[in-house]
C-alpha cells in the first residue's frame, strides 16, 4: 500500500489510521509502564518543555505531573542551567544524545546521576524529544566509597612502610651496641665466665643475629613499596644459575635441584632475583631433614601468562593455615625447628604483585610444598 499514491483507497486510509493508532497506543503503553524514567518534550517555541512523563519519572524526581507539564527542566529544577545548555549543545551538534552522563536533581534536592539517551520522534505532525534516564546513583556512590577506601588503604600502607623503615633504622644502633658488648665479653672474659654465663652470652649473640636479620627483612619489605619496577628481558635460566651459586655459598645443602623449562620473562632483574632466592632457599631449608631432599623448578606458558612452579619434598604445612603464608611475621613452623623471620614470603608476594602476577601455594604435612607464581606473558620475552 502506497500512502502517497493518487489512487489510494478509502479502506487503505482506514487501515493506515488504525495501524497508526495501534502503534501510538502501544508506544504510550510502553512509555507509561517503562522501568526507566522517560519523558517527551516539545521542540517548539525555542524551548524544551515537557509534554509527557511516565510513572517512573514522577516517582524518581518527586514532582507531580502538574508541576512538570508545560515547563522546562531548568524551570522545574531537574537540570541546572549549565547542564541543560551542555545537553542542548550535544543534541544540536549530533542530532541526539546517546548514553551520556547527565546530572539531575530531585524536588528534595537530591542528586540523581543518570546515563541518558535523547532521540527525536514525530507524532501527530509534531516533533518531540523522547528521553530515557537510567539511574546510576548507587553505582557512582559505591565507586566513590571504593576510591575513598583505596586512598585510605594507600595512605595506611605508606604510613606503615614509613613506620617500619623508621623503627628498623632506629633499632640498628642499639642492636649494634648489644652485639658489640657481647663480643667484647666473649673476647675479654670468656675464660672466667661459668657455663651458665657462656650459655647466656651465646643466647644474646644468637638473638642479636636474629634481630639483625629481621631488621634487614623489614627494611627490604618497606623499601619495596617505594621501589619502581624497572622491567627488562630476563633470561631466567641464567638468573636461576646465579641464584643457585649464591645459595651454595651461604647454605651448605645436600638437596638435589632439578630444573625443567625456564621461560624468559619481562621483569625487574633485582626483584625477580629476590623472588627466586626467597622461594628456593625456603624449599631447600624445609626439605633439609629429608633423607633425599629434592627441589624442582619449572615453568610453562598458560593462557596469557608464564607460570613458575617451585616444588620440594620437605616438611609441608597444613593448608588450613595457607591464608597466613604471605603475611608479615606469619610463620607455620616454630623458629626452633626452622630459622626465619616470617617476612620472606610477604616480600615475594609484594614483588609478584608489582609485576601484575599472582602467587599461590599447595602443601601437605610431611610431603612437601609447591609454590606457583605467574608473570604476565610478553611475546618478545618468550624463549
N, C-alpha and C positions, 0 to 999 in steps of 0.2 A: 504493500500500500504506500503510495506516494502522496504525502500530505501537501506537497507543493504543486500537484497536478491540477490543471484546469478542469479535468473530468472527474474530480473526486466525488464519491458518492456520499449521500446523507448518512447511510448506515456506517460508512467508514469514519465519518466525523464522530458519530456516536461512540464507535469502538475506541477511537483515539481519546475522546474525552473520558470514557470510562477507565481506560488504562492509565491515563494521566492521574485521575482522581485516586485510583487504587495505589499507584506509585507514591503519590503525595501522602495518602493516608498511612501507607507502610512506613515511609520515611519519618513522618511525625510520631508514629508509634515507637519506632526505634529511637528517635530523638528523645522523647519524653522518658523512656524507660532505660536509657543507656546507663551503665555503671560508672561512666566517666562524666565529668562536667562538660556540658555542651551549651552553646549559645548561638543565636543568629542576630547579626547586627546589620542594619540597613547602611548602604553606602551613599545615600542621597543627602542633600543639604550640606555636604562637606564635612560631615561628622559621622562617626561610627556609633549610632545609637542602638541600644538593644531593642529587638522586636520580639524575641522569644528566648526563654531559658528553660532548661529542663529541671527535673526534681533534684537531681544530684547537685546542680549548680546552686540552687537555693539553699540546700542543706549545707553545702560546703562554705558558702560565703555569708550566710546568716541574714541576708537581706530578703525582704518579702518581694513577691513578683511586682507589686505596685511600686515599690521603691526603685525597681530596676528598669522596667519597660519605658522606653522613650528617652532614656538618659544614657550618657556615655560612661565608660568605665572610670574615667577621671572624675566626672561629676559625682558618681556614686562613691568613689574612693577605692575601687577594686584595684586599679592601677594608679601609680603616681604619674605625674606629667612626664618625667624623664623616661620611664619605662614605656608609656604609651607612644611617645614620639619614636623611640627605638623600634618598637614593634611595627609602627606605621611605616617607617623608613624601609624596613626589610620587605614588607608586603609591596610597597611601591616599587622597589628595586627588582624583586624576584617574582612578584605576582602571587606570592603565597608565603606562609610561614610553615616550616616543616621541622617538627621535633626540636624546637628551640626552647631554651630555658626562659621562663617568664616568672618574675616575682609578683605575686598577687597579695592582696590584703583583705582580711575579713572585716565584717562590721565591727567586731570587738577589737580590731587592731592586730590580730594575729597574722604573722607572715605565713603565706602558703607558697611553697616552692613547687613549681609545675614544669612539666615538659608539655609544650603546646604545639598544636598544628592549626593553621587557619587556611581555609580554601574558599574561593569564590563559587557561588552557586546561583543559578537562575531559577526563579519560581514565580508564577503568576506575573510574568513580564517584569519582574523586579530582580535586581541583583543584590544578593546577600553575602555576607562573610560568615561562614559556619566555622565555629571554633571548638576545638577539642582540648580539654585540660586533663592531664594525668598528674595527680598529687604525688610528689616525691619528697615531701617534707620529712617523713620519717627516715628515709634513706640519707638525706642531707644531714639531719641531726645526728644519726648514728655515725656517719662518716666523720663529722666534726668531733664526736666523742672519741672515736678511734684515733684520729690525728692528735687530739689533745693527750690521750694516754700514751701514744707513741713518743710525743715530745717529752712527757714526764719520765717515761722509761729511759729515753736517751739521756736526759739530764741526770737521772739517778745513776745510770751506768757511768757517765763521765765523772760524777762525784765519787762513785765507788772506786773507779780507776785512779783518780787523784788521791783518794784516801789510802788505797793500797800502796801506791807509789811512795807517798809521804811516810807512811808508817814503816814500810820496808826500808826506805832510805835512812830514816831516823834510828832504826834498830841496829843498823850495821855498826855504828860506833861503839855502843855498849857491848855488843856481841864480840867485837874485836878485842875489847878490853878483857872480857871474861876468858876468851881463848888465850890471850897473851899471858894473863896471870897464871892460868892453868899450866901453860908450857913452862913458865918460869919456875913454878913449884916443882914440876917434874924434873927439870934440869938441875935445880939447886938443892932440893930437899928430898928427892925420891928415896935415897938410901936410908933416911931416918924416919920415913913415914911407915906406919904399920900397914898390914894387909887391908884393913878396912878403909884406911885413908887412901891407899892406892886404888881400891875399887871405886871409891867416891870420885877421885881425881879422873879416873878413866871415864866414869859416867858423865862428868862435867864436859870433858873433851868430846865425847861421843854425841851428847845432846847439843853442844855448841855447833858441831858439824851439821847435825840435822837441821838446826835453826838456820844456819847459813844457807843450806840447800833450799829450805822453804822460802827464805827471803829472795833468793835468786829466782825461784819459780814465780813468786808473787810479782816481782818486778817484770819478769818476762810476760806474764799474763796482763799486767796493767799497761805495758807498752804496746801490746797488740791492738788495743783499742785506738791508739793514735797512729799506728803504722799504716802507711799507704801500701797497697798491693801493687808491686811492680812486675807485671807479667812479661815473661819471655818464653820461648820454646825450651822445654826441659827434656833432656834425654834421661828418662827415668832409670835406664839400665846403668848409666854412668853414675847417677846420683845414688842409686842403691849401693853400688860398689864402694862409693866414697863413704857412705854412712856405715856400711859393714866394716870397713877398715877402721874408722874412728871407734866403733863399738869394741872391736877386738883389742884396741889399746887400753880401754878402760874396764872392760868386763871379760874376765878370763873364763869364757863359757865353753861348754862342750856340745852345744846344740848343733844339730845338722840343719843347715839352711838350704831349702830348696826354692828355686825360682822358676816361674813359668814365664809367659809373655808379659813384658812390662811396656805398655804403650807410652809414647811420649805425650806430654800434656802442655798446656799453656798455663803458666802459673808463676808465682813468686818463688825464685830458687831457694832463698834462705828459709822462707816459711815452710815450703814443702819438705825441705831437708829436716826441719824440726818435727814435722808430722811423722816422717819415716823413723827418725831417731826415737821418738816417744813410743810409737807403736811397736817397733822392732825390739827395743830394749825391754818393754813390758812383756812381749812374747817370750823373749829369752829368759827373763827373770822368773816368770811364773811357770816355765817348763823345766827349770833347772833341776828340780828334785826328781824328775822322771829318770828312769834307767836309760832310756834312749830319747832325749829331748829332741823335738822336731818343730821347726818353724818353716811355714810355706808362705810365699808371697807371689801373687799373680794379678793379672788384670784382664779385663775383657770390655769390648765395646757393647754397651747396652742402650738401645734407643738413641738418645742424643747426648749420652754422657759416657765417660770411662769409669768403670767400676773396679776399684782396687780392693783386694782381699788379702788380709794377713791372718794366718791361722796357726795356732800352736796346739800341742797335746798336753798342756800343763794343768794347773790346778782348776781352772774354770771358775764359775761362780753361779750362784742361784739367780735365775732370770727374774725372780720376783723383785730383786733389788736393782734391776737393769736401769731403771729411771734415775738412779743416783750416780751412775757411772761418770757422767760428763759434768757433774757439779764440782765447784771448787771445794777442796778439802774432803771430798767424798772418797772413802776407801771401803772396799768389800773384803779386805783382809787386814789383819792387825799388823802394825809396824814391827812386831816381834817376829812375825812369820816372813814378811817381805818388806824391805825398805821402800820408802817413797813418801811424797808429801801430799798426794791427793790433788795435785794441780795439773799433772801432765796431760790427762785426757781432756780436761777443760780447755787447755791450750790447743790441743788438736781440733776440738770441735770449733773453737773460735776461728782457727785458720781455715778450716774447710768451709765454714760459713762465709768467710770473706771471699772465698773463691766461687761462691754460688753453688756449693755442693752440699751433700748430707753425709752423716756418719751414723752407723748402727752397729750393734754387737749381738752376738748369739753365743751361748755357752751352756755347758753342763758341768756340774760339780765333778771334779776328778777326771774330766775327759777333754779339757781344753776350752779355748775360746776362739771365736772368729770375729775380727773387726773388718767392716767394709766401709769404704768411703768413696764418694763419687766426685768427679770434677767434670763440669760441662765440656762437651766434646767440641774441639776446634779442628776443623778439617785439615788445616795446614800443619797441625802438630801430630797427626797420625803417622806411625811408622809401620 
